[in-house]
Amino acid sequence: MRPAQARDCPLFAGMSDAEFSEALRFLRAEQVTYKKGDILWGVCSAVPYFALVLDGTVNVCCDEADGGCTLMAVVTPGRTFGESLAYLQRKAAVYPVAETDCTLLQLHPECLREDRVAPAVRKLQSNFAVMMAQRALEMNDRIQILSKTTLRAKIGALMRHYGGRPDGVPFSLPFDRAGMAFFLGTDRSALSRELGRMKKDGVIDYEKNRFSWKREIPDG
């Protein structure tokens, strides 16, 4: 039986349940659990697998030279992390941390590098290439968000990235306030102040991570 999170994952797109089961066998899939705060691998560690999040949230982080830390990605159910490192057999420059208790499907990429004729492997290889192209586009979106010159413009770009539109229709962001501040490269107090100003100005309304975007935000 295929979990719903795997149905949403581009790696398994277009596969029947039988093909999905065969794909898991080729990927040597293993379901594992982690507790909130667990570091899944360390910086400079070899990364033998990538992972699909089945439940919970994983933050991918990068330490800075000044001792700070940058949030590179927030990985929610149905999404993967570590693909490039595992495929290229590179040592990690980033490290994933369990933001919550989480359940992962660890996937080993050897079959993706091999010249196999098995239909399931061919489909995996094609889907993997598409998934990595999509990931490159997502990284470009992240750069576009962080390139905004004001915090308000960054918030607007972030909301648009996660499906928000200035039409008053509610939507959710996959962050608490600390995670949102981390992603935007600011501190929680500054973010809370700006969100409060935006609410007072009638630009947005919100309750926790549920937002309603009412008016366009100038692009800074």
C-alpha positions in Angstrom: 0.0 0.0 0.0 1.4 3.3 -1.0 1.3 6.1 1.6 -0.4 9.4 0.6 2.9 11.3 1.0 4.6 9.1 -1.6 1.7 9.8 -4.0 2.6 13.5 -3.8 6.3 12.9 -4.3 7.6 13.6 -7.9 10.0 10.7 -7.6 7.1 8.2 -7.8 4.9 10.1 -10.3 3.1 8.0 -12.8 3.8 4.7 -11.0 1.3 2.0 -10.3 1.2 0.4 -6.9 3.2 -2.5 -8.2 5.8 -0.3 -9.8 6.0 1.7 -6.6 6.7 -1.4 -4.6 9.4 -2.4 -7.0 10.9 1.1 -6.9 11.1 0.8 -3.1 13.0 -2.4 -3.5 15.5 -0.9 -5.9 16.0 2.1 -3.6 16.4 -0.2 -0.5 13.8 1.9 1.3 13.8 1.9 5.1 11.3 3.6 7.3 12.9 5.3 10.3 11.8 7.7 13.1 13.5 10.6 14.8 12.7 12.7 17.8 12.4 16.5 17.8 15.8 18.1 17.8 17.7 15.1 16.4 20.5 15.9 13.9 20.1 13.4 11.1 23.7 13.8 9.9 26.6 16.1 10.7 28.5 18.6 8.5 31.3 16.9 6.5 29.6 13.5 6.9 29.1 11.2 4.0 25.5 11.0 3.0 24.5 7.5 1.9 20.8 8.1 1.5 18.2 10.8 0.8 14.8 10.8 2.5 11.1 11.3 1.9 9.3 12.9 4.9 6.2 10.8 5.7 5.3 12.6 8.9 6.6 15.7 10.8 9.0 18.4 9.6 12.7 18.5 8.9 14.8 21.7 8.7 17.9 21.7 6.5 20.5 24.1 8.1 23.9 25.6 7.3 26.3 27.1 9.8 27.8 30.5 9.0 31.4 31.6 9.7 30.2 34.1 12.3 28.6 31.3 14.3 25.1 31.9 13.0 22.9 29.5 11.2 20.9 29.8 8.0 17.7 27.8 7.3 18.1 26.4 3.8 14.9 24.4 3.5 11.8 23.4 5.5 10.9 19.8 4.4 7.3 18.8 5.0 5.4 15.5 4.3 5.6 14.4 0.7 8.9 16.2 0.1 12.5 14.9 0.0 15.9 16.2 1.1 19.6 15.2 0.6 19.1 14.0 -3.0 22.1 15.8 -4.6 24.5 14.9 -1.8 23.5 11.2 -1.9 23.5 10.9 -5.7 26.9 12.6 -6.1 28.3 10.9 -3.0 29.4 14.2 -1.6 30.1 15.1 2.0 27.5 17.3 3.6 27.9 21.1 3.8 24.5 21.3 5.5 22.7 19.2 8.1 19.1 18.2 8.6 17.4 18.6 12.0 14.1 17.1 13.1 11.9 20.2 13.7 9.3 17.8 15.2 9.1 14.1 15.9 9.2 12.7 12.3 9.0 9.6 10.2 11.1 9.3 7.1 11.6 6.9 4.3 15.3 6.6 3.7 16.2 5.9 0.0 19.5 4.7 -1.3 20.3 6.1 -4.8 22.7 3.5 -6.3 20.1 2.3 -8.8 19.8 5.9 -10.1 23.4 5.9 -11.2 23.3 2.5 -12.9 22.5 1.5 -16.5 19.6 -0.8 -15.8 16.8 -2.0 -18.1 14.3 -2.6 -15.4 11.2 -0.4 -16.2 10.8 0.8 -12.6 14.4 2.0 -12.5 14.1 3.8 -15.8 11.0 5.5 -14.5 12.8 6.4 -11.3 15.7 7.9 -13.2 13.4 10.0 -15.3 11.4 11.2 -12.3 14.6 11.9 -10.4 15.9 14.2 -13.2 12.5 16.1 -13.2 12.5 16.4 -9.4 16.0 17.8 -9.4 15.1 20.3 -12.1 12.1 21.4 -10.0 14.4 21.7 -7.0 16.7 24.1 -8.9 13.7 26.3 -9.7 12.7 26.3 -6.0 16.2 27.4 -5.0 16.0 30.2 -7.5 12.7 31.2 -5.9 14.4 31.3 -2.5 17.1 33.5 -3.9 14.4 35.8 -5.3 12.7 36.0 -1.9 16.0 36.9 -0.1 17.0 39.4 -2.7 14.1 41.7 -1.7 15.4 44.9 0.0 12.7 45.2 2.7 11.4 42.7 5.2 7.8 43.5 4.1 8.7 42.7 0.5 10.4 39.4 1.6 7.2 38.4 3.5 5.1 39.1 0.4 7.4 37.1 -1.8 7.4 34.2 0.7 3.6 34.2 0.8 3.3 34.2 -2.9 5.8 31.3 -3.1 3.6 29.2 -0.9 0.4 29.9 -2.8 -0.8 33.1 -1.2 -2.5 35.8 -3.3 -3.7 39.3 -2.4 -7.3 38.2 -2.8 -8.2 37.6 0.8 -8.4 33.8 0.4 -6.8 32.1 3.5 -3.7 29.9 3.1 -1.1 28.4 5.3 2.7 28.7 5.6 4.7 25.7 6.8 6.5 27.7 9.5 6.0 28.8 13.1 7.3 32.3 13.7 10.8 31.2 14.6 11.1 29.1 11.4 9.6 31.9 9.3 12.2 34.4 10.7 14.9 31.9 10.2 13.9 31.4 6.5 13.8 35.1 5.9 17.2 35.8 7.5 15.8 38.0 10.3 15.0 37.6 13.9 11.7 36.7 15.4 11.1 40.0 17.1 11.7 42.0 13.9 9.4 39.6 12.0 6.6 39.9 14.6 6.8 43.7 14.6 6.5 43.8 10.8 3.6 41.3 10.7 1.9 43.4 13.3 2.4 46.5 11.2 1.1 44.8 8.1 -2.0 43.6 10.0 -2.6 47.1 11.4 -2.2 48.6 7.8 -4.9 46.1 6.6 -2.5 44.3 4.3 -2.8 40.9 5.9 -4.6 39.1 8.7 -3.3 35.9 10.4 -3.8 33.4 13.2 -0.6 31.4 13.9 0.5 30.1 10.4 -2.8 30.7 8.7 -2.8 34.0 6.7 -5.2 36.1 4.7 -3.5 38.5 2.2 -5.7 41.4 1.5 -3.7 44.0 -0.4 -0.7 43.9 -2.7 2.7 44.5 -1.2 5.2 46.8 -3.0 8.0 44.8 -4.4 11.2 46.0 -2.7 
